[in-house]
Amino acid sequence: MNELQLRRERLAAPYVTAAAITLTIQQGWSAEQVITLTTCLLVLIALISSTGHGD
């Protein structure tokens, strides 16, 4: 993957996360489920970001 593709993926992560959370709220998930999903997604993003993508 080239640098431009990696940059686009990093920039897309917050939008994808927000869309997933919005969808769960619209689908009627409980607050506890939404919070759990949000926490998991944020931890996953942090772990992926911390790897540095081979930099």
For each residue, the residues with C-beta under 8 A, 3 or more apart:
1: 5 6 53
2: 5 6
3: 6 7
4: 7 8
5: 1 2 8 9
6: 1 2 3 9 10 53
7: 3 4 10 11
8: 4 5 11 12
9: 5 6 12 13
10: 6 7 13 49
11: 7 8 14 15
12: 8 9 15 16
13: 9 10 16 17 45 48
14: 11 17 18
15: 11 12 18 19
16: 12 13 19 20
17: 13 14 20 21 38 41 42 45
18: 14 15 21 22
19: 15 16 22 23
20: 16 17 23 24 37 41
21: 17 18 24 25 34 37 38 41
22: 18 19 25 26
23: 19 20 26 27
24: 20 21 27 29 33 34 37
25: 21 22 28 29 34
26: 22 23
27: 23 24
28: 25
29: 24 25 33 34 37
30: 33 34
31: 34 35
32: 35 36
33: 24 29 30 36 37
34: 21 24 25 29 30 31 37 38
35: 31 32 38 39
36: 32 33 39 40
37: 20 21 24 29 33 34 40 41
38: 17 21 34 35 41 42
39: 35 36 42 43
40: 36 37 43 44
41: 17 20 21 37 38 44 45
42: 17 38 39 45 46
43: 39 40 46 47
44: 40 41 47 48
45: 13 17 41 42 48 49
46: 42 43 49 50
47: 43 44 50 51
48: 13 44 45 51
49: 10 45 46
50: 46 47
51: 47 48 54
52: 55
53: 1 6
54: 51
55: 52
